[in-house]
Amino acid sequence: MAKKVRQIRTGRPPKEVSASISDRILDTALGLFTTQGFTATSMEQVALACGSGKHTIYRRFESKSDLFFAVMEFQRRKFFDLLVRIDCKKESPLESLKESCRRLLELIVSDEISDFYRMTISEVEHIPGIASNLQCEKSPSFLKVLDLVVLAQRSKELDPVDPKFLTAQLLHIMTGYPLNEVLLGSKEFGSQSKRSKYFGKAWILFIKGAGGPKRKKVRKKGN
């Protein structure tokens, strides 16, 4: 009786395996780009570090620049994934927005995120297109906060001004300024207590300027 011959699968891997390989490549490249910079990192180094052949990497990313932009998107996705894990089932849209902003502040000043931004900004002159990829309104986190702003406006907890403008201003005080200070070497956000103190002041400032009819009534009663 003839033995059954086990068929060996050839060709490209299944989608799930391919996605896993791509994520491993991107995660490895992220670490190398962050620690060494774009110029000092080669495709050969990425291949060696992640245990994949160069042909595997080039089949997915035609050049080092393509890989770099993919890494930027990968890091953006990781950042957003961390953000959406927050349990924001608060009693009101405004409270959910507040909790999201609190978490955003913690994430943006973390070593992983700030180091990546520091490296990315340093490569702006060498890689055309980086600046446009750093635009805030293209990020998933911007869109998430925008959705929460719109919900808070519908519940009359925020003034009905242009929600994109309001979101941009909110993110500036919650992420833009803190990140800039960290990149410049400031210790203002170096501890949990310092970040909490800053967040409290920033949130009050935001509410005083953008609080809707409901919030204004509450403030009047409290006076």
Phi and psi in degrees as a GROMACS rama.xvg file:
@    title "Ramachandran Plot"
@    xaxis  label "Phi"
@    yaxis  label "Psi"
@TYPE xy
-70.0296  137.574  ALA-2
-74.4953  145.161  LYS-3
-73.7679  129.736  LYS-4
-92.8367  123.834  VAL-5
-72.0481  125.076  ARG-6
-78.4386  129.994  GLN-7
-95.4851  123.52  ILE-8
-75.0173  131.433  ARG-9
-120.999  174.511  THR-10
91.99  -161.72  GLY-11
-73.8931  148.435  ARG-12
-71.5569  161.853  PRO-13
-58.2312  162.826  PRO-14
-57.6121  -41.3418  LYS-15
-63.3798  -43.3191  GLU-16
-67.7695  -41.1117  VAL-17
-61.8477  -41.3699  SER-18
-65.0244  -38.0479  ALA-19
-65.1643  -40.7649  SER-20
-64.3816  -43.5937  ILE-21
-61.5236  -43.1524  SER-22
-64.411  -37.1772  ASP-23
-66.2563  -40.4541  ARG-24
-63.2482  -46.0348  ILE-25
-66.0866  -40.2875  LEU-26
-65.4633  -39.9214  ASP-27
-66.367  -45.5768  THR-28
-63.2042  -37.2186  ALA-29
-57.8786  -46.9147  LEU-30
-63.3566  -41.9246  GLY-31
-70.0467  -44.1716  LEU-32
-62.089  -39.977  PHE-33
-67.2304  -40.5233  THR-34
-86.0069  -31.5067  THR-35
-109.037  -21.7259  GLN-36
91.2866  167.821  GLY-37
-67.3775  -49.0506  PHE-38
-62.0995  -41.611  THR-39
-79.9812  -8.42954  ALA-40
-99.3255  130.351  THR-41
-111.021  160.067  SER-42
-63.7062  -32.7383  MET-43
-63.6369  -40.723  GLU-44
-63.3024  -42.2688  GLN-45
-62.3235  -45.3041  VAL-46
-60.9247  -44.9677  ALA-47
-65.7001  -42.6489  LEU-48
-68.9335  -33.2796  ALA-49
-97.9553  -2.75232  CYS-50
75.2942  25.5563  GLY-51
-115.371  154.887  SER-52
-75.2826  155.845  GLY-53
-60.6784  -35.4068  LYS-54
-64.4707  -31.4645  HIS-55
-65.4158  -39.9182  THR-56
-72.419  -45.6556  ILE-57
-68.59  -22.9671  TYR-58
-68.5648  -26.6774  ARG-59
-97.8063  -33.7788  ARG-60
-133.137  115.244  PHE-61
-67.8188  -26.2481  GLU-62
-148.684  171.338  SER-63
-65.5541  -33.7867  LYS-64
-64.6338  -42.247  SER-65
-61.0507  -40.8868  ASP-66
-63.7359  -40.6358  LEU-67
-63.0137  -44.5019  PHE-68
-66.23  -35.085  PHE-69
-65.9419  -36.6614  ALA-70
-65.6852  -40.0243  VAL-71
-59.3119  -44.1079  MET-72
-67.8014  -37.5273  GLU-73
-62.3088  -45.19  PHE-74
-66.8184  -37.8473  GLN-75
-61.933  -40.3217  ARG-76
-67.6458  -39.8131  ARG-77
-62.6834  -42.367  LYS-78
-60.4629  -44.9838  PHE-79
-66.9384  -39.7909  PHE-80
-60.3016  -39.1647  ASP-81
-65.8172  -36.5393  LEU-82
-68.9597  -44.1227  LEU-83
-74.0053  -10.8479  VAL-84
-73.2849  -12.1064  ARG-85
-66.5353  135.121  ILE-86
-81.6081  98.8988  ASP-87
-104.282  26.9804  CYS-88
-80.8585  68.3007  LYS-89
-90.2518  177.752  LYS-90
-73.8442  -14.59  GLU-91
-150.039  158.101  SER-92
-57.3684  -35.8425  PRO-93
-66.2901  -38.3249  LEU-94
-66.9941  -36.0644  GLU-95
-65.3394  -40.7652  SER-96
-62.9497  -42.9742  LEU-97
-61.7015  -44.8429  LYS-98
-65.7972  -38.0273  GLU-99
-64.0195  -41.9287  SER-100
-66.3368  -36.7717  CYS-101
-61.96  -43.5281  ARG-102
-69.0944  -37.8578  ARG-103
-59.663  -42.2671  LEU-104
-61.3954  -43.9703  LEU-105
-62.7262  -40.6439  GLU-106
-69.923  -43.3482  LEU-107
-68.1378  -27.469  ILE-108
-97.1211  4.23464  VAL-109
-67.7639  155.315  SER-110
-59.0945  -42.7313  ASP-111
-60.7048  -46.8665  GLU-112
-72.998  -46.1585  ILE-113
-65.7049  -37.528  SER-114
-64.0214  -39.4665  ASP-115
-66.2067  -42.9829  PHE-116
-64.5884  -38.9405  TYR-117
-60.4567  -45.5954  ARG-118
-66.2073  -43.9499  MET-119
-61.9819  -45.7578  THR-120
-62.5306  -35.6929  ILE-121
-68.1275  -18.0838  SER-122
-100.131  3.29607  GLU-123
-55.4505  -41.3668  VAL-124
-69.7984  -26.1846  GLU-125
-93.1427  -22.4456  HIS-126
-124.996  103.953  ILE-127
-60.1243  136.836  PRO-128
104.021  -14.4152  GLY-129
-63.9875  -43.1843  ILE-130
-56.8657  -44.8711  ALA-131
-66.7947  -31.1429  SER-132
-73.1647  -19.6005  ASN-133
-87.5965  -3.64126  LEU-134
-60.0069  131.161  GLN-135
-59.6824  -43.058  CYS-136
-68.1219  -9.45282  GLU-137
-89.4296  -9.8114  LYS-138
-83.7734  145.143  SER-139
-60.5221  -33.7299  PRO-140
-65.5568  -36.0504  SER-141
-62.133  -44.3103  PHE-142
-66.9071  -34.9482  LEU-143
-65.4623  -46.9117  LYS-144
-65.1821  -37.919  VAL-145
-58.9366  -44.1242  LEU-146
-59.6052  -41.7785  ASP-147
-68.7897  -36.3953  LEU-148
-62.5183  -44.9348  VAL-149
-61.3095  -42.7381  VAL-150
-63.4116  -40.5531  LEU-151
-67.1208  -32.9475  ALA-152
-68.8519  -39.8565  GLN-153
-65.0018  -31.5228  ARG-154
-87.9656  7.61025  SER-155
63.8259  26.0614  LYS-156
-90.9971  -14.9301  GLU-157
-130.834  150.865  LEU-158
-62.8166  146.152  ASP-159
-80.9457  52.5821  PRO-160
-89.6462  178.018  VAL-161
-53.3501  113.658  ASP-162
-63.3691  -32.4896  PRO-163
-67.1652  -40.9446  LYS-164
-64.3724  -43.4105  PHE-165
-63.2738  -42.2358  LEU-166
-63.8686  -42.5428  THR-167
-61.5746  -41.6198  ALA-168
-68.4729  -39.9289  GLN-169
-63.6159  -44.8435  LEU-170
-68.6305  -27.3421  LEU-171
-64.1681  -45.8153  HIS-172
-77.3735  -25.0386  ILE-173
-91.8234  -26.1311  MET-174
-130.529  -42.3952  THR-175
-61.6126  -55.3513  GLY-176
-64.2152  -48.1063  TYR-177
-58.2572  -44.1657  PRO-178
-62.5969  -43.7855  LEU-179
-59.9268  -41.8588  ASN-180
-65.023  -41.5469  GLU-181
-64.2457  -42.5049  VAL-182
-64.4285  -27.6855  LEU-183
-87.2207  0.745364  LEU-184
92.5596  9.12111  GLY-185
-68.0813  146.122  SER-186
-100.344  11.781  LYS-187
-60.5666  -26.9287  GLU-188
-115.611  26.7975  PHE-189
-78.1386  -8.59214  GLY-190
-140.037  161.406  SER-191
-60.4572  -41.839  GLN-192
-65.1892  -38.7384  SER-193
-67.1378  -40.0709  LYS-194
-67.5275  -39.7625  ARG-195
-64.4672  -40.7921  SER-196
-63.8372  -44.5745  LYS-197
-63.9639  -44.5694  TYR-198
-59.4332  -43.8019  PHE-199
-58.7055  -45.348  GLY-200
-66.4836  -42.7924  LYS-201
-65.4058  -39.9731  ALA-202
-67.1385  -42.0114  TRP-203
-60.964  -42.8036  ILE-204
-60.9665  -42.7702  LEU-205
-63.7092  -46.4909  PHE-206
-65.65  -37.9261  ILE-207
-62.5882  -33.8145  LYS-208
-88.6469  -28.0824  GLY-209
-122.108  -0.499759  ALA-210
-59.9769  135.428  GLY-211
-83.7601  -172.006  GLY-212
-52.7723  -41.918  PRO-213
-62.299  -45.4237  LYS-214
-67.5735  -36.9586  ARG-215
-67.2644  -35.9609  LYS-216
-65.2481  -40.3082  LYS-217
-63.2311  -41.8674  VAL-218
-65.5265  -38.3568  ARG-219
-65.4302  -39.8759  LYS-220
-65.525  -33.1675  LYS-221
-76.7945  -18.1821  GLY-222
